[in-house]
Amino acid sequence: MSLTTFWFVVIAVLWTGFLLLEGFDFGVGMLHGVLGRDEAGREQAIGAIGPVWDGNEVWLIVAVAAMFAAFPAWYATAFSGFYLLMLVTLVGLILRGVSFEFRSHAAGPRGRRVWGGTLTAGSAVVPFVLGIALGDLVHGVPIDAAGEFTGDLGSLLHPYALACGLTVTALCLLHGSLFLELRVDAPVRERAVLAARVLAPVTAVLVVVFAFWTRVTSGHGVLLSLPELVAALGALTAVVLVRERRLGLAFAATSLTIAAVVASLFGELYPRVMVSSTSPAYDLTVTGTASSPYALRVMTVVAAVVLPFVLLYQGWSYHVFRRRLGAGHHVATDAGEVGAATGPAPAAGTPGRAVHAQTNSAEDVDHTGGPG
């Protein structure tokens, strides 16, 4: 395998990791107000993702950085052509990020409702817009002979791209509801199960349509490739598992479906990185947009050294915050609170607040699961 192909695969894996991990964060963010119903329930739902959401977003940063370093011409065309989509994504990420912190410091219920609303909106906008952008790569956008985007916003919002956005968003919703079932206790847990039963068949229909539409859009007829077949079967399997209340396996099925959806998009794209709707001769390819062989070799060595430590650290953080959350509680997010978060559950506190036991102080600590 050449280094250009290797880094194309790496970028696909990074996008997969982002949507796998941040996908359930987005789902919880969209569902926390519906499933929480009261302040204690909303705190419980947000607490399930509090310690990990910001670490999960690192996958997006690394994916974009890898595109910039390994395929600078791809990065230049995509991010200039998709400028408005990326701007909306950035605004959604910012609103979502500050909502975790500002919501905890709101003076009253009205402030918490406002920041809860921004959390919901940001969590919905980001996967939808990123799904549109990924769909645009495969469907094609106007690109001229110089590799420059020549379209407008309307060129990006065609039906296939919108269907990709809806599919990714629905997968995040289902993924998030199943994650909540695994991470929290009643009553939010039971509501998450009910939400999963409603979302699973809708998501399965969208994924099946996505699989066939992707194959047709790429010009390969209706016979599905292996990733597209796995995506469709994974979504249908999740419906059966949710109905049988085998929710741990259902979460694994949605994880497999998300990975297969990303693999379908990048598999149909290769050896191109962007499709030109103007002329196939203007398609951007992995070889035509790649950095120099020396740069790719240096990147490979750095990735081989650094990536294992990053994965080990993230795995450790999930292990530390593995405890299921009871009603009215959420997990601590600061490193100094790890002992409190993994120890016995504290007594129920005031709704909207997490009370952590302290050995040398009786002072309560306020937290909502902001950046750790």
C-alpha positions in Angstrom: 0.0 0.0 0.0 1.4 3.4 -0.9 1.7 6.2 1.6 -1.0 8.2 -0.2 -3.5 5.4 0.1 -2.4 4.7 3.7 -3.2 8.3 4.7 -6.5 8.2 2.9 -7.4 5.2 5.0 -6.1 6.9 8.1 -8.4 9.9 7.5 -11.4 7.6 6.9 -10.6 5.8 10.2 -10.3 9.2 12.0 -13.7 10.2 10.7 -15.1 6.8 11.8 -13.7 7.3 15.3 -15.2 10.8 15.5 -18.7 9.7 14.5 -18.5 6.6 16.7 -17.5 8.4 19.8 -18.9 11.9 19.3 -22.0 10.3 17.7 -23.5 9.2 21.0 -22.5 12.6 22.5 -24.5 14.3 19.8 -27.4 11.9 20.4 -27.4 12.6 24.2 -27.2 16.3 23.5 -30.2 16.2 21.2 -32.2 13.9 23.6 -31.3 15.2 27.0 -34.2 17.7 27.3 -36.8 15.1 26.1 -35.6 12.2 28.1 -34.6 14.2 31.2 -38.0 16.0 31.5 -37.0 17.5 34.9 -33.8 19.2 36.0 -32.5 16.1 37.8 -33.1 14.0 34.7 -31.4 16.4 32.4 -28.4 16.6 34.7 -28.2 12.8 34.8 -28.2 12.7 30.9 -25.6 15.4 30.5 -23.5 13.8 33.2 -23.2 10.7 31.2 -21.2 12.5 28.5 -19.7 15.2 30.7 -16.2 13.6 31.2 -15.7 12.5 27.6 -17.4 14.8 25.1 -14.4 17.2 24.7 -12.0 14.3 24.3 -14.2 12.8 21.6 -14.1 16.0 19.6 -10.3 15.7 19.3 -11.0 13.0 16.6 -12.5 15.7 14.4 -9.5 18.1 14.9 -7.1 15.3 14.1 -9.1 14.2 11.0 -9.1 17.8 9.6 -5.4 18.2 10.5 -4.5 15.0 8.7 -6.4 16.2 5.6 -4.5 19.5 5.7 -1.1 17.8 6.2 -1.5 14.7 3.9 -3.7 16.2 1.1 -3.3 20.0 1.2 -5.0 20.5 -2.2 -8.0 18.4 -1.1 -8.2 20.5 2.1 -7.9 23.8 0.2 -10.7 22.9 -2.3 -13.0 21.3 0.3 -12.8 24.0 3.0 -13.1 26.9 0.6 -16.0 25.3 -1.3 -17.7 24.1 1.9 -16.9 27.4 3.7 -20.5 28.1 4.8 -21.1 24.5 5.9 -17.9 24.6 8.0 -18.8 27.9 9.5 -22.2 26.5 10.6 -20.4 23.5 12.0 -18.0 25.6 13.9 -20.8 27.7 15.4 -22.6 24.6 16.4 -19.5 23.2 18.1 -18.9 26.4 20.0 -22.5 26.8 21.1 -22.5 23.1 22.2 -19.2 23.5 24.1 -20.1 26.6 26.1 -23.5 25.2 26.9 -22.0 22.6 29.2 -20.3 25.2 31.3 -22.7 28.1 31.2 -25.7 25.8 31.9 -24.1 24.9 35.3 -23.7 28.6 36.2 -27.1 29.7 35.2 -28.8 31.6 38.0 -32.2 30.0 37.5 -34.4 27.6 35.5 -34.8 30.0 32.6 -31.0 30.3 32.1 -30.7 26.5 32.3 -33.4 26.1 29.7 -31.7 28.6 27.3 -28.3 26.8 27.5 -30.0 23.4 27.4 -31.6 24.6 24.1 -28.3 25.7 22.7 -26.9 22.2 23.6 -29.7 20.6 21.8 -29.4 22.8 18.7 -25.6 22.5 18.5 -25.8 18.7 18.9 -28.3 18.5 16.0 -26.7 20.9 13.6 -23.1 19.5 13.7 -23.9 15.9 12.6 -26.4 17.0 10.0 -24.1 19.5 8.4 -21.1 17.2 8.5 -23.3 14.5 6.9 -24.1 16.9 4.1 -20.4 17.6 3.6 -19.5 13.9 3.4 -22.3 13.3 1.0 -21.1 16.2 -1.2 -17.7 14.5 -1.6 -19.2 11.4 -3.2 -22.1 13.1 -5.1 -19.8 15.7 -6.6 -19.7 19.5 -6.6 -18.7 22.0 -9.3 -14.9 22.0 -9.5 -13.0 23.5 -12.5 -9.7 22.5 -14.1 -7.7 24.4 -11.6 -9.3 22.5 -8.7 -11.3 25.4 -7.5 -14.9 25.2 -6.3 -17.2 27.2 -8.7 -20.6 26.6 -7.2 -22.7 28.2 -4.4 -24.6 27.0 -1.3 -27.3 25.5 -3.5 -24.7 23.3 -5.2 -24.1 21.6 -1.8 -27.7 21.1 -0.7 -28.8 18.5 -3.2 -31.1 15.7 -2.2 -28.4 13.0 -1.7 -26.3 15.2 0.5 -29.4 16.1 2.6 -30.2 12.4 2.9 -26.7 11.8 4.1 -27.1 14.5 6.7 -30.4 13.0 7.9 -28.9 9.5 8.1 -25.9 10.6 10.2 -28.2 12.6 12.5 -30.6 9.7 12.9 -27.7 7.3 13.7 -26.4 9.7 16.3 -29.9 9.9 17.9 -30.2 6.1 18.1 -26.6 5.7 19.2 -27.1 8.3 21.9 -30.3 6.7 23.3 -28.6 3.3 23.6 -25.6 4.9 25.2 -27.8 6.5 27.8 -29.4 3.1 28.5 -26.0 1.7 29.3 -24.8 4.7 31.4 -27.7 5.9 33.5 -30.3 4.5 35.9 -34.1 5.0 35.9 -36.1 7.0 35.1 -34.0 8.3 32.2 -32.8 4.8 31.4 -36.4 3.6 30.7 -37.2 6.7 28.6 -34.0 6.0 26.6 -35.2 2.5 25.9 -38.5 3.8 24.6 -36.8 6.4 22.4 -34.6 3.7 21.0 -37.6 1.6 20.1 -39.0 4.5 18.1 -35.8 5.6 16.5 -34.4 2.2 15.5 -36.9 1.4 12.6 -36.7 5.0 11.3 -32.9 4.9 11.3 -32.9 1.5 9.6 -35.0 2.8 6.8 -32.7 5.8 6.3 -29.6 3.7 6.3 -31.0 1.2 3.8 -32.0 4.1 1.5 -28.6 5.6 2.0 -26.8 2.4 1.1 -28.6 1.9 -2.2 -28.6 5.6 -3.1 -24.8 5.8 -2.4 -24.2 2.9 -4.7 -26.3 4.4 -7.5 -24.8 7.9 -7.0 -21.3 6.5 -7.4 -22.3 4.9 -10.7 -22.1 1.2 -9.7 -25.7 0.2 -10.0 -27.8 -1.2 -7.2 -25.7 -4.2 -6.1 -24.3 -3.1 -2.7 -20.7 -3.2 -1.9 -19.6 -5.0 1.3 -19.5 -1.8 3.5 -23.0 -0.8 2.3 -24.4 -4.2 2.9 -22.9 -4.2 6.4 -24.4 -0.8 7.1 -27.9 -2.0 6.0 -27.7 -5.3 7.9 -26.3 -3.5 11.0 -29.2 -1.1 11.1 -31.7 -3.8 10.6 -30.0 -5.9 13.3 -30.2 -3.0 15.7 -34.0 -2.9 15.3 -34.3 -6.5 16.3 -31.9 -6.2 19.2 -33.7 -3.1 20.6 -37.1 -4.9 20.3 -35.6 -7.9 22.2 -34.1 -5.4 24.7 -30.6 -6.7 24.1 -29.3 -3.2 24.2 -25.6 -3.7 24.7 -25.5 -5.7 21.5 -27.8 -3.0 19.9 -25.2 -0.4 20.8 -22.5 -2.6 19.1 -24.8 -2.9 16.1 -25.2 0.9 15.8 -21.4 1.3 16.2 -20.8 -1.2 13.3 -23.4 0.7 11.2 -21.7 4.0 11.7 -18.4 2.6 10.8 -19.9 0.9 7.7 -21.6 4.2 6.6 -18.2 6.0 6.8 -16.5 3.1 5.0 -19.2 3.2 2.3 -18.6 6.9 1.6 -14.8 6.7 1.5 -14.9 3.4 -0.3 -17.0 4.8 -3.1 -14.8 7.9 -3.2 -11.4 6.2 -3.6 -9.1 6.8 -5.5 -10.7 10.3 -5.7 -11.0 12.6 -2.7 -13.5 14.9 -4.3 -15.8 14.4 -7.3 -16.3 17.2 -9.8 -19.8 17.5 -11.2 -18.4 19.7 -13.9 -16.3 17.0 -15.6 -14.8 13.7 -14.4 -11.5 15.0 -15.8 -11.5 17.6 -12.9 -11.9 15.0 -10.1 -9.4 15.5 -7.3 -7.5 12.3 -6.6 -5.3 11.0 -3.8 -2.2 11.1 -5.9 -2.9 14.5 -7.4 -3.6 16.2 -4.0 -1.1 14.5 -1.7 1.9 16.0 0.0 5.4 15.0 -0.9 6.6 11.5 -0.1 9.0 12.9 2.5 6.2 14.7 4.3 4.1 11.6 4.4 6.9 9.5 5.7 7.5 12.0 8.6 3.8 12.0 9.4 3.7 8.2 9.4 6.5 8.0 12.0 5.0 10.7 14.2 1.6 9.0 14.1 3.1 5.6 14.9 4.7 7.1 18.0 2.0 9.4 19.3 -1.3 7.6 18.4 -0.9 4.6 20.8 -0.5 7.0 23.7 -3.6 9.0 22.7 -5.6 5.8 22.4 -4.4 4.5 25.7 -5.3 7.7 27.5 -8.7 7.9 26.0 -9.4 4.2 26.9 -8.3 5.0 30.4 -10.6 7.9 30.7 -13.6 5.7 29.7 -12.5 3.1 32.2 -12.3 5.7 35.0 -15.8 7.1 34.3 -17.5 3.8 33.7 -19.8 3.9 36.7 -23.6 4.0 35.8 -25.1 7.3 37.0 -28.1 7.3 39.4 -31.0 9.7 39.3 -29.9 13.3 40.2 -26.2 12.8 39.6 -23.6 13.2 37.0 -20.0 12.3 36.8 -17.2 14.7 37.9 -15.0 16.0 35.1 -12.0 17.5 36.7 -9.0 15.3 37.3 -9.1 16.2 41.0 -12.6 14.8 41.3 -11.8 11.4 39.7 -11.8 9.7 43.1 -15.2 11.1 44.0 -16.6 10.2 40.6 -15.5 6.5 40.8 -16.3 6.0 44.4 -19.7 5.2 46.0 -22.6 7.3 44.7 -23.2 10.4 46.9 -26.6 11.1 48.5 -29.1 12.8 46.2 -28.5 16.6 46.0 -30.4 19.6 44.9 -31.7 19.1 41.3 -29.2 20.8 38.9 -26.2 20.2 41.1 -23.8 17.3 41.7 -22.7 16.9 45.3 -19.2 15.3 45.7 -17.9 14.0 49.0 -14.8 15.8 50.2 -12.5 14.4 52.9 -11.2 17.7 54.2 -14.1 20.0 53.4 -17.8 20.1 53.7 -18.1 22.5 50.8 -20.2 21.3 47.8 -18.7 21.4 44.4 -20.8 22.6 41.4 -20.2 20.9 38.0 -22.0 20.1 34.9 -19.6 18.1 32.8 -17.7 20.9 31.1 -14.2 20.5 29.7 -12.0 18.3 32.0 
